Amino acid sequence: MPGPSPGGSPERESGSGGRPRGPGGDRRVRFRLPHTAISVPSVREEERLFYRRLEALASPGPGGFGPLFAADGWSDLTEDRLLRKRVVRDGQGGPRPRPGQEVSVKVLGALEDGGLVERDPRLTFVPGHGDVVQALELGVPTMQPGEVSFFLAAFPYGYGRPGREPDVPPEAPLLFEVTLLEVRDGPDSQPLPPAARLCLGSQRRERGNFHFARGDFAAALHSYRLALRALDGPTAAPPGPQEEEELREQRVKCLNNCAAAELKLERAGEALAACEAALRISPDNGRALLRRGQLLAQQGRDAEAELDLRRALQLDPASKVIHAELSWLVKRRSPPACADPQEPRQGPMPPPSPGAPAPPAAEEEA
């Protein structure tokens, strides 16, 4: 909320057309608006306050945040001491966020050289859902409403080894100043309009794609499962035909992405279950048919695998991947003419080539 205008609160004038009213004659009467709002510092003033507090802790420069990881006055939030907390201002005594609750925070974040890389006046998320960096996921649940705290985070609790292009370098530690503004019940258990369910599911699936692209497949899988929970949650009104179709499509995308993440985690059984769940919703989904065919072939269930791959090829006759998988399977099922009849058949089909199942990000094309 912007602060008061220069010179005080806005003012109103009585009368119209310049005509005087009442015993005051030509004197203008002004009514001040009541001061019911809390003045919020401007962006520049807020940043100045942040940097003053930062300089009181450690001067930005070559030494960086290193000394702060061993300094007194901080509490360790993790056993490795790579995520630390320092209270700047105590809260109002309210309860801390409980699991599943949604929070809104104000965040400022800086690099060791003092560069500001995070500035969000109202960031809303559910701790534990993987929507923010680990420093906030683990730190905010320790706060009370109204509290202001610093969180010092080594790179595993920030943006990891890759960093975040273009402003956060690889393996960069970060210092966050966080104000807990509000705590309320999370959206999952509340009846939401179908459009809101679709939006929430899409956001969580996109977050999963972000984790997948960074190679954090466990976090990606967690986000995809949360997306499914959002899509399956209670609705405030029955979805219309178009919304019902969109919900169905979103569920299939999430299940396909779950299968891709399970494969990366080397859990073939769980990946197969995700494919089958997708095909129960959409029996002719080509991506799920291809992946299930590959998984069945790995298990030596060649006849079932061939049925899936042939159906996938009917749906996408130009796919080189499906042609290659089906050709390999057919060759394996057809023993050479000169082979000894007593010679055992070749072993199970090897795992699919790394490029065979398209990565989850490609689901955006569907």
C-alpha positions in Angstrom: 0.0 0.0 0.0 1.6 3.4 -0.9 2.4 5.8 1.8 0.7 9.1 2.3 1.1 11.7 -0.4 3.6 14.6 0.2 2.2 17.0 2.7 -0.1 14.6 4.5 -3.2 12.6 3.8 -5.5 13.3 0.8 -8.0 16.0 1.4 -11.6 16.7 0.3 -13.2 20.0 -0.2 -16.8 20.8 0.6 -19.1 22.8 -1.6 -19.3 23.0 -5.3 -18.8 25.6 -7.9 -16.8 27.7 -5.5 -19.9 28.8 -3.6 -19.4 29.3 0.2 -21.6 27.4 2.6 -22.7 28.0 6.2 -21.3 30.5 8.7 -17.8 30.1 7.5 -18.4 32.4 4.5 -15.8 32.1 1.8 -13.5 29.9 4.1 -12.8 26.5 2.6 -13.5 23.6 4.9 -11.3 20.5 4.6 -11.8 17.0 6.0 -8.8 14.8 6.5 -9.2 11.0 5.9 -8.7 9.0 9.0 -5.3 7.4 9.4 -6.4 3.7 9.4 -3.6 2.3 7.2 -0.1 1.4 8.3 2.5 3.3 6.4 4.7 1.1 4.3 8.2 2.2 3.4 8.9 2.9 -0.2 10.9 0.4 -2.2 14.1 2.5 -1.9 13.6 3.1 1.8 13.0 -0.6 2.4 16.1 -1.5 0.6 18.1 1.0 2.6 16.9 -0.4 5.8 17.8 -3.9 4.6 21.3 -2.9 3.7 21.8 -1.2 7.0 20.9 -4.4 8.8 23.1 -6.4 6.4 26.1 -4.1 7.0 25.6 -4.5 10.7 26.1 -8.2 10.3 28.9 -8.3 7.7 30.2 -5.9 5.2 29.6 -7.2 1.6 32.9 -7.9 -0.1 35.5 -10.6 -0.6 34.9 -12.2 2.8 31.3 -12.7 2.0 29.0 -14.6 4.3 31.6 -17.1 5.3 32.1 -15.8 8.9 28.4 -15.7 9.5 28.2 -19.5 9.3 30.2 -19.7 12.4 29.1 -16.5 14.1 27.2 -16.2 17.4 23.6 -15.0 17.6 22.3 -17.4 15.0 20.3 -20.6 15.4 20.9 -23.6 13.2 17.9 -25.0 11.4 19.7 -28.0 9.9 22.3 -30.4 11.3 24.9 -29.4 8.7 24.7 -25.7 9.9 24.2 -24.6 6.3 20.9 -22.9 7.0 20.8 -20.5 9.9 18.3 -18.0 11.4 18.6 -14.7 13.2 15.5 -12.9 14.5 15.4 -9.2 13.6 12.0 -8.4 15.2 9.9 -10.7 17.3 6.4 -11.7 16.1 3.0 -10.9 17.5 2.7 -14.1 19.5 0.4 -15.9 17.1 0.8 -19.6 16.2 3.5 -20.7 13.8 2.4 -22.2 10.4 1.1 -25.7 10.6 1.6 -28.4 7.9 -0.7 -27.7 5.0 -1.3 -24.1 5.8 -0.6 -21.3 3.3 1.6 -18.4 4.2 2.3 -14.9 2.7 5.7 -13.4 3.3 7.7 -10.3 2.2 11.2 -11.3 1.0 14.4 -9.6 0.2 17.5 -11.6 -0.7 21.1 -10.6 -1.4 24.3 -12.2 -2.7 27.6 -12.0 -0.9 28.6 -8.9 -3.0 25.4 -7.1 -1.8 23.6 -7.6 -5.1 19.8 -7.8 -4.5 18.4 -10.8 -6.3 15.1 -11.3 -4.5 12.4 -8.7 -3.9 8.8 -9.8 -3.4 6.4 -7.8 -1.3 4.0 -10.7 -1.0 5.1 -14.2 -1.8 2.4 -16.8 -1.1 3.1 -20.5 -0.9 2.5 -23.7 1.2 5.6 -24.8 3.0 6.6 -28.3 2.0 5.1 -28.1 -1.5 8.4 -27.3 -3.2 7.3 -23.9 -4.6 10.2 -21.9 -3.1 13.9 -22.5 -2.2 14.6 -24.7 0.8 15.7 -21.7 2.9 12.1 -20.5 2.9 10.5 -24.0 2.9 12.3 -24.8 6.2 12.7 -21.3 7.7 9.2 -19.8 7.4 7.5 -22.6 9.5 9.7 -21.5 12.5 8.3 -17.9 12.4 5.4 -16.2 14.1 3.1 -13.7 12.3 4.7 -10.3 12.2 8.2 -11.7 12.8 11.1 -10.5 10.7 14.1 -12.8 10.5 17.3 -13.3 8.5 17.9 -16.7 6.9 21.5 -17.4 5.9 21.5 -20.2 3.3 24.4 -22.1 1.7 23.8 -23.1 -1.9 22.0 -26.4 -1.1 19.2 -24.4 0.5 19.2 -21.7 -2.1 19.4 -22.3 -5.9 21.8 -25.3 -5.7 24.9 -25.9 -7.8 23.4 -24.5 -11.0 22.4 -21.2 -9.5 19.7 -19.2 -11.3 20.4 -17.5 -14.6 21.1 -14.7 -15.0 21.4 -13.2 -11.5 22.4 -16.0 -9.1 25.8 -17.6 -9.8 26.4 -21.3 -9.3 26.8 -22.5 -5.7 26.0 -19.0 -4.4 25.1 -18.5 -0.7 22.2 -16.1 0.0 21.0 -14.0 2.8 17.2 -13.6 3.0 15.2 -11.1 5.1 11.7 -12.5 5.6 8.6 -10.9 7.2 5.7 -13.3 7.9 2.6 -11.4 6.9 -0.2 -13.9 7.1 -1.0 -17.6 7.9 -4.2 -19.2 6.7 -5.6 -22.6 5.7 -4.2 -24.1 2.5 -6.1 -24.3 -0.7 -6.1 -28.1 -1.0 -8.9 -28.8 1.5 -11.0 -25.9 0.5 -13.8 -26.1 -2.1 -12.5 -24.1 -5.1 -14.0 -23.2 -8.5 -12.9 -25.6 -11.2 -10.9 -22.8 -12.9 -9.0 -22.3 -9.7 -8.3 -26.0 -9.4 -7.0 -26.0 -13.0 -4.7 -23.0 -12.3 -3.3 -24.5 -9.1 -2.7 -27.9 -10.8 -0.9 -26.2 -13.7 1.3 -24.2 -11.4 2.4 -27.2 -9.5 3.0 -29.2 -12.6 5.2 -26.4 -14.0 7.1 -26.4 -10.8 7.7 -30.1 -11.2 9.0 -29.5 -14.7 11.4 -26.9 -13.3 12.8 -29.5 -10.8 13.0 -32.1 -13.5 15.0 -29.9 -15.8 17.5 -29.3 -13.0 17.8 -33.0 -12.4 16.0 -33.1 -9.0 13.7 -35.9 -9.9 12.4 -36.6 -6.4 11.3 -33.0 -6.0 9.7 -33.1 -9.5 7.8 -36.2 -8.5 6.6 -34.5 -5.3 5.3 -31.5 -7.3 3.5 -33.7 -9.8 1.8 -35.6 -7.0 0.8 -32.3 -5.4 -0.6 -31.2 -8.8 -2.8 -34.3 -9.0 -4.0 -33.6 -5.4 -5.0 -30.1 -6.5 -6.8 -31.3 -9.6 -8.7 -34.0 -7.5 -9.7 -31.6 -4.7 -13.2 -30.5 -3.8 -14.8 -28.0 -6.2 -17.2 -25.2 -5.2 -19.4 -26.0 -8.2 -19.6 -28.9 -10.7 -17.2 -28.3 -13.6 -18.7 -27.6 -17.0 -18.0 -29.9 -20.0 -14.9 -27.9 -21.1 -13.5 -27.7 -17.6 -14.1 -31.4 -17.1 -12.1 -32.1 -20.3 -9.3 -29.8 -19.2 -9.2 -31.5 -15.8 -8.9 -34.9 -17.5 -6.1 -33.6 -19.8 -4.2 -32.1 -16.8 -4.4 -35.4 -14.8 -3.0 -37.4 -17.8 -0.1 -34.9 -18.2 0.7 -35.2 -14.5 0.6 -39.0 -14.5 2.8 -39.1 -17.6 5.3 -36.8 -15.8 5.1 -39.0 -12.7 6.1 -42.0 -14.9 9.1 -40.1 -16.4 10.3 -39.0 -12.9 9.9 -42.6 -11.5 12.0 -43.9 -14.4 14.7 -41.4 -13.6 14.6 -42.7 -10.0 14.9 -46.2 -11.4 11.5 -47.3 -10.1 10.1 -49.2 -13.1 7.1 -50.6 -11.2 5.9 -47.2 -10.0 6.4 -45.8 -13.5 4.3 -48.6 -15.0 1.5 -47.9 -12.5 1.5 -44.3 -13.4 1.3 -45.2 -17.2 -1.7 -47.5 -16.5 -3.4 -44.8 -14.4 -3.0 -42.4 -17.3 -4.4 -44.9 -19.8 -7.4 -45.6 -17.6 -8.3 -41.9 -18.1 -7.2 -41.6 -21.7 -6.8 -45.1 -23.4 -5.4 -43.6 -26.5 -2.7 -41.4 -25.0 0.3 -42.0 -27.2 2.9 -41.0 -24.7 1.6 -43.4 -22.0 1.2 -46.2 -24.6 4.8 -45.8 -25.7 6.2 -45.7 -22.2 4.1 -48.7 -21.0 5.1 -50.7 -24.1 8.8 -50.1 -23.3 8.3 -51.0 -19.7 6.4 -54.2 -20.6 9.1 -55.2 -23.0 11.7 -54.8 -20.3 9.7 -57.3 -18.2 9.7 -59.8 -21.1 5.9 -59.3 -21.7 6.5 -59.0 -25.4 3.0 -59.6 -26.7 1.5 -56.9 -24.5 4.3 -54.6 -25.3 3.8 -55.1 -29.1 0.0 -54.3 -28.7 0.8 -51.0 -27.0 3.5 -50.0 -29.5 1.4 -50.8 -32.5 -1.5 -48.7 -31.1 0.9 -45.9 -30.4 2.2 -46.1 -34.0 -1.4 -45.9 -35.3 -1.8 -42.7 -33.4 1.5 -41.2 -34.5 2.7 -42.9 -37.7 5.6 -40.5 -38.2 7.3 -41.2 -34.9 10.8 -42.5 -35.4 11.0 -43.6 -31.8 8.0 -45.8 -31.9 9.2 -47.3 -35.3 12.6 -48.1 -33.7 11.1 -49.6 -30.6 8.6 -51.8 -32.4 11.2 -52.9 -35.0 13.6 -54.0 -32.3 10.8 -55.9 -30.5 9.6 -57.7 -33.6 13.1 -58.8 -34.4 13.6 -60.1 -30.9 10.3 -62.1 -31.1 11.3 -63.6 -34.5 14.1 -66.1 -34.0 16.6 -66.5 -36.9 15.7 -69.1 -39.5 19.0 -71.0 -38.9 18.8 -71.0 -35.2 18.8 -74.2 -33.2 15.2 -74.9 -32.1 16.5 -75.9 -28.6 18.5 -72.6 -28.2 16.8 -70.3 -25.7 15.3 -67.0 -26.8 17.3 -63.9 -26.2 16.9 -62.1 -22.9 14.6 -59.3 -22.0 14.5 -56.1 -24.1 17.2 -53.6 -22.9 16.0 -50.4 -21.3 14.7 -47.8 -23.8 17.1 -45.3 -25.2 17.5 -42.2 -23.1 15.8 -40.1 -25.7 12.8 -42.4 -26.2 10.3 -41.1 -23.6 10.0 -37.3 -24.1 10.9 -35.2 -21.1 8.1 -33.9 -19.0 8.5 -30.3 -20.3 7.3 -31.6 -23.6 3.9 -32.2 -22.1 3.3 -28.5 -22.6 2.9 -29.3 -26.3 0.1 -31.7 -25.6 
